[in-house]
Amino acid sequence: MGRVEGKVALITGVASGIGKATALLFAREGARVVGADRNAVGGTVTIEEIRSAGGTATFVQSDISREADCENMVRVAVQTYGRLDILHNHAGILHPKDGPITELTAEAIDETFAINCKGMLFTVKYAARQMIAQGGGAIVNTGSDLAYIGLQNLTAYTASKSAVVGVTRTLAVELAPHKIRVNAVCPGFTFSGMNVALQNDRAFMDQMRLDYLIPELGQPNDVAYAVLYLASDEAHFTTGTALVVDGGHTIK
Ligand SMILES: NC(=O)c1ccc[n+]([C@@H]2O[C@H](COP(=O)([O-])OP(=O)(O)OC[C@H]3O[C@@H](n4cnc5c(N)ncnc54)[C@H](O)[C@@H]3O)[C@@H](O)[C@H]2O)c1
């Protein structure tokens, strides 16, 4: 019996990195996975990997900065599997023009917030409607350890992820009467497609390793297991919280 056996889970950002690891893990743990991403090639590969391992999954191409796509992802989940039990709001970006506050552009702020905040909220909007109609559910939003500590030159990103953590509490209060739990997972540096440029910055990586209690830094599965816990019934008494998975970065 898997830890999310029989549940229908919508996961955004499944084409690579943490979202992909989470989709594969949820499927291994018995969930029927609806994977969404704007990258159709990568997303389809993830879904095929699940299916060839004997799991159940469907891909829906979506750009979460568009409200219609957020609504459609939920529609596909319900049309395909009849319900929606879990939403993992994971897709997000680190804008290439994010940077020092003295150079920050409206474009970097707007594009960051359109995906990291607006997309998250619109996905919850439609998922919550479905979960309310069903009588419950679990939502896990991806924040960041940068909601808790300062790191220079990531201003738009940090603003957006602080918003995710803050609004997770609001949503937990608002949706509790409907038996919907809402939590956040806050990864520290995790090797993924999002930070390839940083991975190639030797000075940055050396400093990261000094700043972390666990200098190996994170792998996608480290975060996926935290998401699995928060989304599963094992966490039935946990809502409105943020689980920091950061190798001790924030407490050091
Ligand atoms: N990797 C880290 O160190 C780290 C740390 C903290 C938080 N996060 C969070 O993790 C998420 C990124 O995941 P990752 O690190 O595996 O990176 P990643 O780049 O490997 O994966 C992100 C996925 O999101 C998809 N995506 C981006 N914009 C989208 C959109 N508008 N609509 C649909 N899909 C979209 C991408 O195509 C990609 O498949 C973000 O929310 C980020 O804030 C990552």
The ligand as an SDF file (V2000), in Angstrom:
LIG
                    3D

 44 48  0  0  0  0  0  0  0  0999 V2000
   16.2600   24.1690   -7.0910 N   0  0  0  0  0  0  0  0  0  0  0  0
   16.3680   24.9170   -6.0110 C   0  0  0  0  0  0  0  0  0  0  0  0
   17.4580   25.1320   -5.4630 O   0  0  0  0  0  0  0  0  0  0  0  0
   15.1230   25.4990   -5.4160 C   0  0  0  0  0  0  0  0  0  0  0  0
   15.2020   26.0740   -4.1430 C   0  0  0  0  0  0  0  0  0  0  0  0
   14.0590   26.6330   -3.5990 C   0  0  0  0  0  0  0  0  0  0  0  0
   12.8770   26.5930   -4.3100 C   0  0  0  0  0  0  0  0  0  0  0  0
   12.8410   26.0330   -5.5410 N   0  0  0  0  0  0  0  0  0  0  0  0
   11.5780   26.0630   -6.2650 C   0  0  0  0  0  0  0  0  0  0  0  0
   11.4260   24.9220   -7.0630 O   0  0  0  0  0  0  0  0  0  0  0  0
   10.7150   25.2870   -8.2590 C   0  0  0  0  0  0  0  0  0  0  0  0
   11.5850   24.9940   -9.4550 C   0  0  0  0  0  0  0  0  0  0  0  0
   11.8290   23.6140   -9.5120 O   0  0  0  0  0  0  0  0  0  0  0  0
   13.2580   23.0460   -9.8430 P   0  0  0  0  0  0  0  0  0  0  0  0
   14.2360   23.6210   -8.8970 O   0  0  0  0  0  0  0  0  0  0  0  0
   13.1610   21.5940   -9.9890 O   0  0  0  0  0  0  0  0  0  0  0  0
   13.6210   23.7450  -11.2550 O   0  0  0  0  0  0  0  0  0  0  0  0
   13.4330   23.2640  -12.7550 P   0  0  0  0  0  0  0  0  0  0  0  0
   13.7220   24.4770  -13.5640 O   0  0  0  0  0  0  0  0  0  0  0  0
   14.2350   22.0330  -12.9980 O   0  0  0  0  0  0  0  0  0  0  0  0
   11.8930   22.8850  -12.8670 O   0  0  0  0  0  0  0  0  0  0  0  0
   10.9000   23.8830  -12.9690 C   0  0  0  0  0  0  0  0  0  0  0  0
    9.8360   23.3900  -13.9190 C   0  0  0  0  0  0  0  0  0  0  0  0
    8.7730   24.3740  -13.9370 O   0  0  0  0  0  0  0  0  0  0  0  0
    8.3780   24.5520  -15.2820 C   0  0  0  0  0  0  0  0  0  0  0  0
    7.7670   25.8700  -15.4460 N   0  0  0  0  0  0  0  0  0  0  0  0
    8.3810   27.0690  -15.3430 C   0  0  0  0  0  0  0  0  0  0  0  0
    7.5000   28.0540  -15.6200 N   0  0  0  0  0  0  0  0  0  0  0  0
    6.3230   27.4630  -15.8970 C   0  0  0  0  0  0  0  0  0  0  0  0
    5.0400   27.9480  -16.2600 C   0  0  0  0  0  0  0  0  0  0  0  0
    4.8060   29.2720  -16.4280 N   0  0  0  0  0  0  0  0  0  0  0  0
    4.0410   27.0590  -16.4530 N   0  0  0  0  0  0  0  0  0  0  0  0
    4.2650   25.7250  -16.3060 C   0  0  0  0  0  0  0  0  0  0  0  0
    5.4690   25.2160  -16.0020 N   0  0  0  0  0  0  0  0  0  0  0  0
    6.4890   26.0770  -15.7930 C   0  0  0  0  0  0  0  0  0  0  0  0
    9.6560   24.3980  -16.0800 C   0  0  0  0  0  0  0  0  0  0  0  0
    9.3840   24.0970  -17.4400 O   0  0  0  0  0  0  0  0  0  0  0  0
   10.3490   23.2710  -15.3460 C   0  0  0  0  0  0  0  0  0  0  0  0
   10.0010   22.0000  -15.8680 O   0  0  0  0  0  0  0  0  0  0  0  0
   10.4000   26.7480   -8.1510 C   0  0  0  0  0  0  0  0  0  0  0  0
    9.1320   26.9350   -7.5860 O   0  0  0  0  0  0  0  0  0  0  0  0
   11.4870   27.2130   -7.2370 C   0  0  0  0  0  0  0  0  0  0  0  0
   11.1440   28.4140   -6.5790 O   0  0  0  0  0  0  0  0  0  0  0  0
   13.9370   25.4810   -6.1110 C   0  0  0  0  0  0  0  0  0  0  0  0
  1  2  1  0
  2  3  2  0
  2  4  1  0
  4  5  1  0
  4 44  2  0
  5  6  2  0
  6  7  1  0
  7  8  2  0
  8  9  1  0
  8 44  1  0
  9 10  1  0
  9 42  1  0
 10 11  1  0
 11 12  1  0
 11 40  1  0
 12 13  1  0
 13 14  1  0
 14 15  2  0
 14 16  1  0
 14 17  1  0
 17 18  1  0
 18 19  2  0
 18 20  1  0
 18 21  1  0
 21 22  1  0
 22 23  1  0
 23 24  1  0
 23 38  1  0
 24 25  1  0
 25 26  1  0
 25 36  1  0
 26 27  1  0
 26 35  1  0
 27 28  2  0
 28 29  1  0
 29 30  1  0
 29 35  2  0
 30 31  1  0
 30 32  2  0
 32 33  1  0
 33 34  2  0
 34 35  1  0
 36 37  1  0
 36 38  1  0
 38 39  1  0
 40 41  1  0
 40 42  1  0
 42 43  1  0
M  CHG  2   8   1  16  -1
M  END
$$$$
